[in-house]
Amino acid sequence: MDFAFGPQDEAFRREVRSWLEERVAGAPARRAWERELGRGGWIGLGWDEDGYGNRRVDLTRQVVWAEEYARSKAPARSGHIGENLLAPTLLAHGTPEQKRRFLPPIAQGRELWCQGYSEPGAGSDLAGIRTTAERTAEAGTAAAMATASGAAAAGATGAGTAAAAATASGVTAAGTAAAGTAGARATPARATVVRAAEGGIVGAGATAVRDQGAAPSGAFRVTGQKIWTSLAHEADWCFVLARTEPGSTRHHGLSFLLVPMDQPGRVEVRPIRQMTGTSEFNEVFFDGAVARAEHVVGGEGNGWRVAMSLLGFERGVSTLAQQIGFAEELGRVLRAAVATGAATDPVVRDRLVRLWAELRTMRWNALRTLGSSGSPGDAGAPSVAKLLWGGWHRRLGELAMQVRGAGAAVGPSDWSAERPYELDAAQHLFLFSRADTIYGGSDEIQRTIIAERALGLPKEPRG
């Protein structure tokens, strides 16, 4: 595919750049920023259908948007899981009712999503899912009913707080600006759900709460644990891969369910503190959480097919935006090498040049892959890309520490017990990049996928 940018593409680039320049400097907190993007019509540019509050543009302009967004230093997205993973999945497998219910709030930046796949015993081997979803007509959560019907989970205003009222169901969701654990109380006539702002915990501290209200007939009760769930502490909904057929094994008997997160006592989120001090990953515990039967995507028992389809959407123009960030990090490492004199070492210079050449290769590989999506042999392309950038980023982090010498291990002078995670850019790069060859499928898993799906080699023995 020819990715040369024509005059109309450059005009679009100027439009994007102007819009971002006017807003990035005073950008609000992440949830409010998502709504700002929605008002600007910048969410859902790459969806296969429009009419849901989004505007479609061709692939070249999607590349323009992704690259300009990365260059603008705009806030990190919190709505990308819904936009780039769930939305294409709904367009491919969802019912018309599911599309009408869920796509407009995503396009408007009003509802945020997380992905409920990995479990303590089912990470690299996703088919080992143990979370169950039992069909039941028993009493359920009023909060689940309100959220599922669209009465709750409205977008929050201000600095990331979530506030919504669903008076028809007697449910009030209130946001608080204080980070930390969110409590909840429920009475027979009313349930109150409290969400902490920007990094708080949803449902934690409310494990004893059992609110009132009848679940929809034939709903599912989801029970189990998910782990490494990105942004679950901010999400309104979670798409969950769960076992709906008792006694089923491996990829059989799984379903893809849409589960509201505002279910105190039934959904608990526990942030995982990483060695960088950040906590974007979480554990999520479901204890009889309600999912409506009409919110099963692709039909009951077809979860594996839907889940694998979703993983195919993880490759996209976002990889090009990622490389913009990589180029900036490489530039910082180069400047540090010059400042410390490490650049006089021919070995260091060789590593810098190699990293630069590999980054250019990754860009052209990403463009080629985008242009040939769906062609024969495409099955292994996402895994090849993951192997390339995961290993590249780790090597960059290692070089960032090497060029600074022994001082790279020394933290700021004002470290204290209250602030133990004050890292500079190079230290954060080194520590965070250690996970790049693990999350999203380890290098070993990626090589197995390439061997089996792309090259047609015999399947790996499993015992």
VENDA-V317243 format. One record per residue. N is the residue number from 1. RES is the residue in one letter. SS is DSSP state (H for helix, E for strand, C for the rest). PHI is phi in whole degrees, -180 to 180 (999 if undefined). BURIAL is b if it has 16 or more other C-alpha atoms within 10 Angstrom, else e. Layout:
BEGIN
n->N res->RES ss->SS phi->PHI burial->BURIAL
n->N res->RES ss->SS phi->PHI burial->BURIAL
END
This chain:
BEGIN
n->1 res->M ss->C phi->999 burial->e
n->2 res->D ss->C phi->-86 burial->e
n->3 res->F ss->C phi->-103 burial->e
n->4 res->A ss->C phi->-68 burial->e
n->5 res->F ss->C phi->-90 burial->e
n->6 res->G ss->C phi->-87 burial->e
n->7 res->P ss->H phi->-57 burial->e
n->8 res->Q ss->H phi->-69 burial->e
n->9 res->D ss->H phi->-66 burial->b
n->10 res->E ss->H phi->-69 burial->e
n->11 res->A ss->H phi->-65 burial->e
n->12 res->F ss->H phi->-64 burial->e
n->13 res->R ss->H phi->-61 burial->b
n->14 res->R ss->H phi->-64 burial->e
n->15 res->E ss->H phi->-62 burial->e
n->16 res->V ss->H phi->-62 burial->b
n->17 res->R ss->H phi->-62 burial->b
n->18 res->S ss->H phi->-64 burial->e
n->19 res->W ss->H phi->-62 burial->e
n->20 res->L ss->H phi->-68 burial->b
n->21 res->E ss->H phi->-61 burial->e
n->22 res->E ss->H phi->-73 burial->e
n->23 res->R ss->H phi->-121 burial->e
n->24 res->V ss->C phi->-66 burial->e
n->25 res->A ss->C phi->-57 burial->e
n->26 res->G ss->C phi->-109 burial->e
n->27 res->A ss->C phi->-60 burial->e
n->28 res->P ss->C phi->-77 burial->b
n->29 res->A ss->C phi->-60 burial->b
n->30 res->R ss->H phi->-59 burial->b
n->31 res->R ss->H phi->-65 burial->b
n->32 res->A ss->H phi->-65 burial->b
n->33 res->W ss->H phi->-65 burial->b
n->34 res->E ss->H phi->-61 burial->b
n->35 res->R ss->H phi->-67 burial->b
n->36 res->E ss->H phi->-64 burial->b
n->37 res->L ss->H phi->-62 burial->b
n->38 res->G ss->H phi->-63 burial->b
n->39 res->R ss->H phi->-63 burial->e
n->40 res->G ss->C phi->-80 burial->e
n->41 res->G ss->C phi->76 burial->b
n->42 res->W ss->C phi->-100 burial->b
n->43 res->I ss->C phi->-104 burial->b
n->44 res->G ss->C phi->85 burial->b
n->45 res->L ss->C phi->-62 burial->b
n->46 res->G ss->C phi->-100 burial->b
n->47 res->W ss->C phi->-67 burial->b
n->48 res->D ss->C phi->-74 burial->e
n->49 res->E ss->C phi->-133 burial->e
n->50 res->D ss->C phi->-116 burial->e
n->51 res->G ss->C phi->95 burial->e
n->52 res->Y ss->C phi->-116 burial->b
n->53 res->G ss->C phi->93 burial->b
n->54 res->N ss->C phi->-103 burial->b
n->55 res->R ss->C phi->-125 burial->b
n->56 res->R ss->C phi->-89 burial->b
n->57 res->V ss->C phi->-133 burial->e
n->58 res->D ss->C phi->-74 burial->e
n->59 res->L ss->H phi->-63 burial->b
n->60 res->T ss->H phi->-61 burial->b
n->61 res->R ss->H phi->-76 burial->b
n->62 res->Q ss->H phi->-63 burial->b
n->63 res->V ss->H phi->-63 burial->b
n->64 res->V ss->H phi->-58 burial->b
n->65 res->W ss->H phi->-60 burial->b
n->66 res->A ss->H phi->-62 burial->b
n->67 res->E ss->H phi->-70 burial->b
n->68 res->E ss->H phi->-67 burial->b
n->69 res->Y ss->H phi->-62 burial->b
n->70 res->A ss->H phi->-64 burial->b
n->71 res->R ss->H phi->-71 burial->e
n->72 res->S ss->C phi->-77 burial->e
n->73 res->K ss->C phi->62 burial->e
n->74 res->A ss->C phi->-68 burial->b
n->75 res->P ss->C phi->-58 burial->b
n->76 res->A ss->C phi->-61 burial->e
n->77 res->R ss->C phi->-74 burial->e
n->78 res->S ss->C phi->-115 burial->b
n->79 res->G ss->C phi->-104 burial->b
n->80 res->H ss->H phi->-70 burial->b
n->81 res->I ss->H phi->-68 burial->b
n->82 res->G ss->H phi->-68 burial->b
n->83 res->E ss->H phi->-69 burial->b
n->84 res->N ss->H phi->-97 burial->b
n->85 res->L ss->H phi->-112 burial->b
n->86 res->L ss->H phi->-70 burial->b
n->87 res->A ss->H phi->-57 burial->b
n->88 res->P ss->H phi->-61 burial->b
n->89 res->T ss->H phi->-68 burial->b
n->90 res->L ss->H phi->-65 burial->b
n->91 res->L ss->H phi->-64 burial->b
n->92 res->A ss->H phi->-86 burial->b
n->93 res->H ss->H phi->-126 burial->b
n->94 res->G ss->C phi->-79 burial->b
n->95 res->T ss->C phi->-79 burial->b
n->96 res->P ss->H phi->-56 burial->e
n->97 res->E ss->H phi->-66 burial->e
n->98 res->Q ss->H phi->-64 burial->b
n->99 res->K ss->H phi->-64 burial->b
n->100 res->R ss->H phi->-66 burial->e
n->101 res->R ss->H phi->-75 burial->b
n->102 res->F ss->H phi->-103 burial->b
n->103 res->L ss->H phi->-72 burial->b
n->104 res->P ss->H phi->-58 burial->b
n->105 res->P ss->H phi->-63 burial->b
n->106 res->I ss->H phi->-69 burial->b
n->107 res->A ss->H phi->-64 burial->b
n->108 res->Q ss->C phi->-89 burial->b
n->109 res->G ss->C phi->72 burial->b
n->110 res->R ss->C phi->-93 burial->b
n->111 res->E ss->C phi->-126 burial->b
n->112 res->L ss->C phi->-108 burial->b
n->113 res->W ss->E phi->-125 burial->b
n->114 res->C ss->E phi->-132 burial->b
n->115 res->Q ss->E phi->-111 burial->b
n->116 res->G ss->E phi->-102 burial->b
n->117 res->Y ss->C phi->-109 burial->b
n->118 res->S ss->C phi->-62 burial->b
n->119 res->E ss->E phi->-131 burial->b
n->120 res->P ss->C phi->-54 burial->e
n->121 res->G ss->C phi->-110 burial->e
n->122 res->A ss->E phi->-147 burial->b
n->123 res->G ss->C phi->-105 burial->b
n->124 res->S ss->C phi->-65 burial->b
n->125 res->D ss->C phi->-99 burial->e
n->126 res->L ss->H phi->-64 burial->b
n->127 res->A ss->H phi->-69 burial->b
n->128 res->G ss->H phi->-86 burial->b
n->129 res->I ss->C phi->-52 burial->b
n->130 res->R ss->C phi->-116 burial->b
n->131 res->T ss->C phi->-58 burial->b
n->132 res->T ss->E phi->-113 burial->b
n->133 res->A ss->E phi->-133 burial->b
n->134 res->E ss->E phi->-100 burial->b
n->135 res->R ss->E phi->-71 burial->b
n->136 res->T ss->E phi->-155 burial->b
n->137 res->A ss->C phi->-117 burial->e
n->138 res->E ss->C phi->-75 burial->e
n->139 res->A ss->E phi->-61 burial->e
n->140 res->G ss->C phi->-127 burial->b
n->141 res->T ss->C phi->-98 burial->b
n->142 res->A ss->H phi->-64 burial->b
n->143 res->A ss->H phi->-63 burial->b
n->144 res->A ss->H phi->-63 burial->b
n->145 res->M ss->H phi->-63 burial->b
n->146 res->A ss->H phi->-66 burial->b
n->147 res->T ss->H phi->-66 burial->b
n->148 res->A ss->H phi->-64 burial->b
n->149 res->S ss->C phi->-84 burial->e
n->150 res->G ss->C phi->92 burial->e
n->151 res->A ss->C phi->-78 burial->b
n->152 res->A ss->C phi->-107 burial->b
n->153 res->A ss->C phi->62 burial->b
n->154 res->A ss->C phi->-71 burial->b
n->155 res->G ss->C phi->-65 burial->b
n->156 res->A ss->C phi->-90 burial->b
n->157 res->T ss->C phi->-113 burial->b
n->158 res->G ss->C phi->82 burial->e
n->159 res->A ss->C phi->-83 burial->b
n->160 res->G ss->C phi->84 burial->b
n->161 res->T ss->C phi->-82 burial->b
n->162 res->A ss->C phi->-109 burial->b
n->163 res->A ss->C phi->-137 burial->b
n->164 res->A ss->E phi->-151 burial->b
n->165 res->A ss->E phi->-124 burial->b
n->166 res->A ss->E phi->-120 burial->b
n->167 res->T ss->H phi->-68 burial->e
n->168 res->A ss->H phi->-62 burial->e
n->169 res->S ss->H phi->-103 burial->b
n->170 res->G ss->C phi->73 burial->b
n->171 res->V ss->E phi->-118 burial->b
n->172 res->T ss->E phi->-123 burial->b
n->173 res->A ss->E phi->-111 burial->b
n->174 res->A ss->E phi->-119 burial->b
n->175 res->G ss->E phi->-99 burial->b
n->176 res->T ss->E phi->-134 burial->b
n->177 res->A ss->C phi->-83 burial->e
n->178 res->A ss->C phi->-86 burial->e
n->179 res->A ss->C phi->-70 burial->e
n->180 res->G ss->C phi->137 burial->b
n->181 res->T ss->E phi->-84 burial->b
n->182 res->A ss->C phi->-99 burial->b
n->183 res->G ss->C phi->-97 burial->b
n->184 res->A ss->E phi->-153 burial->b
n->185 res->R ss->E phi->-129 burial->b
n->186 res->A ss->E phi->-138 burial->b
n->187 res->T ss->E phi->-118 burial->e
n->188 res->P ss->C phi->-55 burial->e
n->189 res->A ss->C phi->-97 burial->e
n->190 res->R ss->E phi->-156 burial->b
n->191 res->A ss->E phi->-121 burial->b
n->192 res->T ss->E phi->-116 burial->b
n->193 res->V ss->E phi->-115 burial->b
n->194 res->V ss->E phi->-115 burial->b
n->195 res->R ss->E phi->-114 burial->b
n->196 res->A ss->E phi->-77 burial->b
n->197 res->A ss->C phi->-82 burial->b
n->198 res->E ss->C phi->45 burial->b
n->199 res->G ss->C phi->103 burial->b
n->200 res->G ss->C phi->-77 burial->b
n->201 res->I ss->E phi->-115 burial->b
n->202 res->V ss->C phi->-91 burial->b
n->203 res->G ss->C phi->83 burial->b
n->204 res->A ss->C phi->-69 burial->b
n->205 res->G ss->C phi->82 burial->b
n->206 res->A ss->C phi->-125 burial->b
n->207 res->T ss->C phi->-67 burial->b
n->208 res->A ss->C phi->-88 burial->e
n->209 res->V ss->C phi->-75 burial->b
n->210 res->R ss->C phi->-132 burial->b
n->211 res->D ss->C phi->-85 burial->b
n->212 res->Q ss->C phi->-107 burial->b
n->213 res->G ss->C phi->118 burial->b
n->214 res->A ss->E phi->-89 burial->e
n->215 res->A ss->C phi->-75 burial->b
n->216 res->P ss->C phi->-60 burial->b
n->217 res->S ss->C phi->-58 burial->e
n->218 res->G ss->C phi->77 burial->e
n->219 res->A ss->E phi->-71 burial->b
n->220 res->F ss->E phi->-113 burial->b
n->221 res->R ss->E phi->-109 burial->b
n->222 res->V ss->E phi->-98 burial->b
n->223 res->T ss->E phi->-135 burial->b
n->224 res->G ss->E phi->155 burial->b
n->225 res->Q ss->E phi->-130 burial->b
n->226 res->K ss->E phi->-116 burial->b
n->227 res->I ss->C phi->-140 burial->b
n->228 res->W ss->C phi->58 burial->b
n->229 res->T ss->C phi->-87 burial->b
n->230 res->S ss->C phi->-65 burial->b
n->231 res->L ss->C phi->61 burial->b
n->232 res->A ss->C phi->-62 burial->b
n->233 res->H ss->C phi->-71 burial->b
n->234 res->E ss->C phi->-111 burial->b
n->235 res->A ss->C phi->-80 burial->b
n->236 res->D ss->C phi->-90 burial->b
n->237 res->W ss->E phi->-138 burial->b
n->238 res->C ss->E phi->-136 burial->b
n->239 res->F ss->E phi->-91 burial->b
n->240 res->V ss->E phi->-119 burial->b
n->241 res->L ss->E phi->-93 burial->b
n->242 res->A ss->E phi->-139 burial->b
n->243 res->R ss->E phi->-91 burial->b
n->244 res->T ss->C phi->-101 burial->b
n->245 res->E ss->C phi->-110 burial->b
n->246 res->P ss->C phi->-57 burial->e
n->247 res->G ss->C phi->83 burial->e
n->248 res->S ss->C phi->-74 burial->e
n->249 res->T ss->C phi->-133 burial->e
n->250 res->R ss->C phi->53 burial->e
n->251 res->H ss->C phi->-85 burial->b
n->252 res->H ss->C phi->-85 burial->b
n->253 res->G ss->C phi->73 burial->b
n->254 res->L ss->E phi->-101 burial->b
n->255 res->S ss->E phi->-134 burial->b
n->256 res->F ss->E phi->-108 burial->b
n->257 res->L ss->E phi->-112 burial->b
n->258 res->L ss->E phi->-103 burial->b
n->259 res->V ss->E phi->-117 burial->b
n->260 res->P ss->E phi->-70 burial->b
n->261 res->M ss->C phi->-86 burial->b
n->262 res->D ss->C phi->-81 burial->b
n->263 res->Q ss->C phi->-133 burial->b
n->264 res->P ss->C phi->-59 burial->b
n->265 res->G ss->C phi->86 burial->b
n->266 res->R ss->C phi->-117 burial->b
n->267 res->V ss->E phi->-131 burial->b
n->268 res->E ss->E phi->-126 burial->b
n->269 res->V ss->E phi->-116 burial->b
n->270 res->R ss->E phi->-122 burial->b
n->271 res->P ss->E phi->-60 burial->b
n->272 res->I ss->C phi->-104 burial->b
n->273 res->R ss->C phi->-76 burial->e
n->274 res->Q ss->C phi->-92 burial->e
n->275 res->M ss->C phi->-72 burial->e
n->276 res->T ss->C phi->-84 burial->b
n->277 res->G ss->C phi->93 burial->e
n->278 res->T ss->C phi->-90 burial->e
n->279 res->S ss->C phi->-143 burial->b
n->280 res->E ss->C phi->-81 burial->b
n->281 res->F ss->C phi->-95 burial->b
n->282 res->N ss->E phi->-145 burial->b
n->283 res->E ss->E phi->-95 burial->b
n->284 res->V ss->E phi->-127 burial->b
n->285 res->F ss->E phi->-112 burial->b
n->286 res->F ss->E phi->-107 burial->b
n->287 res->D ss->E phi->-126 burial->b
n->288 res->G ss->E phi->75 burial->b
n->289 res->A ss->E phi->-63 burial->b
n->290 res->V ss->E phi->-90 burial->b
n->291 res->A ss->E phi->-128 burial->b
n->292 res->R ss->C phi->-68 burial->b
n->293 res->A ss->H phi->-62 burial->b
n->294 res->E ss->H phi->-77 burial->b
n->295 res->H ss->H phi->-105 burial->b
n->296 res->V ss->E phi->-91 burial->b
n->297 res->V ss->E phi->-92 burial->b
n->298 res->G ss->C phi->83 burial->b
n->299 res->G ss->C phi->93 burial->b
n->300 res->E ss->C phi->-62 burial->b
n->301 res->G ss->C phi->88 burial->b
n->302 res->N ss->C phi->-105 burial->b
n->303 res->G ss->H phi->-63 burial->b
n->304 res->W ss->H phi->-64 burial->b
n->305 res->R ss->H phi->-63 burial->b
n->306 res->V ss->H phi->-66 burial->b
n->307 res->A ss->H phi->-63 burial->b
n->308 res->M ss->H phi->-68 burial->e
n->309 res->S ss->H phi->-62 burial->b
n->310 res->L ss->H phi->-61 burial->b
n->311 res->L ss->H phi->-61 burial->e
n->312 res->G ss->H phi->-68 burial->e
n->313 res->F ss->C phi->-83 burial->e
n->314 res->E ss->C phi->-68 burial->e
n->315 res->R ss->C phi->-86 burial->b
n->316 res->G ss->C phi->-175 burial->b
n->317 res->V ss->C phi->-67 burial->b
n->318 res->S ss->H phi->-62 burial->b
n->319 res->T ss->H phi->-65 burial->b
n->320 res->L ss->H phi->-72 burial->b
n->321 res->A ss->H phi->-65 burial->b
n->322 res->Q ss->H phi->-58 burial->e
n->323 res->Q ss->H phi->-70 burial->b
n->324 res->I ss->H phi->-62 burial->b
n->325 res->G ss->H phi->-64 burial->e
n->326 res->F ss->H phi->-61 burial->b
n->327 res->A ss->H phi->-63 burial->e
n->328 res->E ss->H phi->-67 burial->e
n->329 res->E ss->H phi->-65 burial->b
n->330 res->L ss->H phi->-62 burial->b
n->331 res->G ss->H phi->-62 burial->e
n->332 res->R ss->H phi->-66 burial->e
n->333 res->V ss->H phi->-65 burial->b
n->334 res->L ss->H phi->-61 burial->b
n->335 res->R ss->H phi->-64 burial->e
n->336 res->A ss->H phi->-66 burial->b
n->337 res->A ss->H phi->-64 burial->b
n->338 res->V ss->H phi->-68 burial->e
n->339 res->A ss->H phi->-66 burial->e
n->340 res->T ss->H phi->-90 burial->e
n->341 res->G ss->C phi->86 burial->e
n->342 res->A ss->H phi->-64 burial->b
n->343 res->A ss->H phi->-68 burial->b
n->344 res->T ss->H phi->-76 burial->e
n->345 res->D ss->C phi->-80 burial->e
n->346 res->P ss->H phi->-62 burial->e
n->347 res->V ss->H phi->-67 burial->e
n->348 res->V ss->H phi->-64 burial->b
n->349 res->R ss->H phi->-61 burial->e
n->350 res->D ss->H phi->-62 burial->e
n->351 res->R ss->H phi->-67 burial->e
n->352 res->L ss->H phi->-64 burial->b
n->353 res->V ss->H phi->-65 burial->e
n->354 res->R ss->H phi->-62 burial->e
n->355 res->L ss->H phi->-62 burial->b
n->356 res->W ss->H phi->-63 burial->b
n->357 res->A ss->H phi->-64 burial->e
n->358 res->E ss->H phi->-67 burial->e
n->359 res->L ss->H phi->-65 burial->b
n->360 res->R ss->H phi->-63 burial->e
n->361 res->T ss->H phi->-63 burial->e
n->362 res->M ss->H phi->-63 burial->b
n->363 res->R ss->H phi->-64 burial->b
n->364 res->W ss->H phi->-67 burial->e
n->365 res->N ss->H phi->-65 burial->b
n->366 res->A ss->H phi->-64 burial->b
n->367 res->L ss->H phi->-64 burial->b
n->368 res->R ss->H phi->-63 burial->e
n->369 res->T ss->H phi->-65 burial->b
n->370 res->L ss->H phi->-61 burial->b
n->371 res->G ss->H phi->-75 burial->e
n->372 res->S ss->C phi->-113 burial->e
n->373 res->S ss->C phi->-56 burial->e
n->374 res->G ss->C phi->93 burial->e
n->375 res->S ss->C phi->-79 burial->e
n->376 res->P ss->C phi->-57 burial->e
n->377 res->G ss->C phi->84 burial->e
n->378 res->D ss->H phi->-77 burial->e
n->379 res->A ss->H phi->-60 burial->b
n->380 res->G ss->H phi->-94 burial->b
n->381 res->A ss->H phi->-60 burial->b
n->382 res->P ss->H phi->-61 burial->b
n->383 res->S ss->H phi->-70 burial->b
n->384 res->V ss->H phi->-61 burial->b
n->385 res->A ss->H phi->-63 burial->b
n->386 res->K ss->H phi->-64 burial->b
n->387 res->L ss->H phi->-61 burial->b
n->388 res->L ss->H phi->-64 burial->b
n->389 res->W ss->H phi->-77 burial->b
n->390 res->G ss->H phi->-64 burial->b
n->391 res->G ss->H phi->-68 burial->e
n->392 res->W ss->H phi->-61 burial->b
n->393 res->H ss->H phi->-67 burial->b
n->394 res->R ss->H phi->-63 burial->b
n->395 res->R ss->H phi->-65 burial->b
n->396 res->L ss->H phi->-65 burial->b
n->397 res->G ss->H phi->-62 burial->b
n->398 res->E ss->H phi->-66 burial->b
n->399 res->L ss->H phi->-68 burial->b
n->400 res->A ss->H phi->-59 burial->b
n->401 res->M ss->H phi->-77 burial->b
n->402 res->Q ss->H phi->-63 burial->b
n->403 res->V ss->C phi->-70 burial->b
n->404 res->R ss->C phi->-92 burial->b
n->405 res->G ss->H phi->74 burial->e
n->406 res->A ss->H phi->-62 burial->e
n->407 res->G ss->H phi->-65 burial->e
n->408 res->A ss->H phi->-65 burial->e
n->409 res->A ss->H phi->-86 burial->e
n->410 res->V ss->C phi->-94 burial->e
n->411 res->G ss->C phi->-89 burial->e
n->412 res->P ss->C phi->-59 burial->e
n->413 res->S ss->C phi->-70 burial->e
n->414 res->D ss->C phi->-102 burial->e
n->415 res->W ss->C phi->-59 burial->e
n->416 res->S ss->C phi->-153 burial->e
n->417 res->A ss->C phi->-62 burial->e
n->418 res->E ss->C phi->-78 burial->e
n->419 res->R ss->C phi->-131 burial->e
n->420 res->P ss->C phi->-83 burial->e
n->421 res->Y ss->C phi->-120 burial->b
n->422 res->E ss->C phi->-83 burial->b
n->423 res->L ss->C phi->-111 burial->b
n->424 res->D ss->C phi->-84 burial->e
n->425 res->A ss->H phi->-61 burial->e
n->426 res->A ss->H phi->-68 burial->b
n->427 res->Q ss->H phi->-65 burial->b
n->428 res->H ss->H phi->-64 burial->b
n->429 res->L ss->H phi->-59 burial->b
n->430 res->F ss->H phi->-62 burial->b
n->431 res->L ss->H phi->-69 burial->b
n->432 res->F ss->H phi->-67 burial->b
n->433 res->S ss->H phi->-70 burial->b
n->434 res->R ss->C phi->-63 burial->b
n->435 res->A ss->C phi->-87 burial->e
n->436 res->D ss->C phi->-64 burial->b
n->437 res->T ss->C phi->-93 burial->b
n->438 res->I ss->C phi->-119 burial->e
n->439 res->Y ss->C phi->-70 burial->e
n->440 res->G ss->C phi->72 burial->b
n->441 res->G ss->C phi->104 burial->b
n->442 res->S ss->C phi->-64 burial->b
n->443 res->D ss->H phi->-57 burial->b
n->444 res->E ss->H phi->-63 burial->e
n->445 res->I ss->H phi->-65 burial->b
n->446 res->Q ss->H phi->-62 burial->b
n->447 res->R ss->H phi->-67 burial->b
n->448 res->T ss->H phi->-65 burial->b
n->449 res->I ss->H phi->-61 burial->b
n->450 res->I ss->H phi->-61 burial->b
n->451 res->A ss->H phi->-64 burial->b
n->452 res->E ss->H phi->-83 burial->e
n->453 res->R ss->H phi->-91 burial->b
n->454 res->A ss->H phi->-94 burial->b
n->455 res->L ss->C phi->-98 burial->e
n->456 res->G ss->C phi->71 burial->e
n->457 res->L ss->C phi->-75 burial->e
n->458 res->P ss->C phi->-57 burial->e
n->459 res->K ss->C phi->-67 burial->e
n->460 res->E ss->C phi->-65 burial->e
n->461 res->P ss->C phi->-61 burial->e
n->462 res->R ss->C phi->-125 burial->e
n->463 res->G ss->C phi->-132 burial->e
END
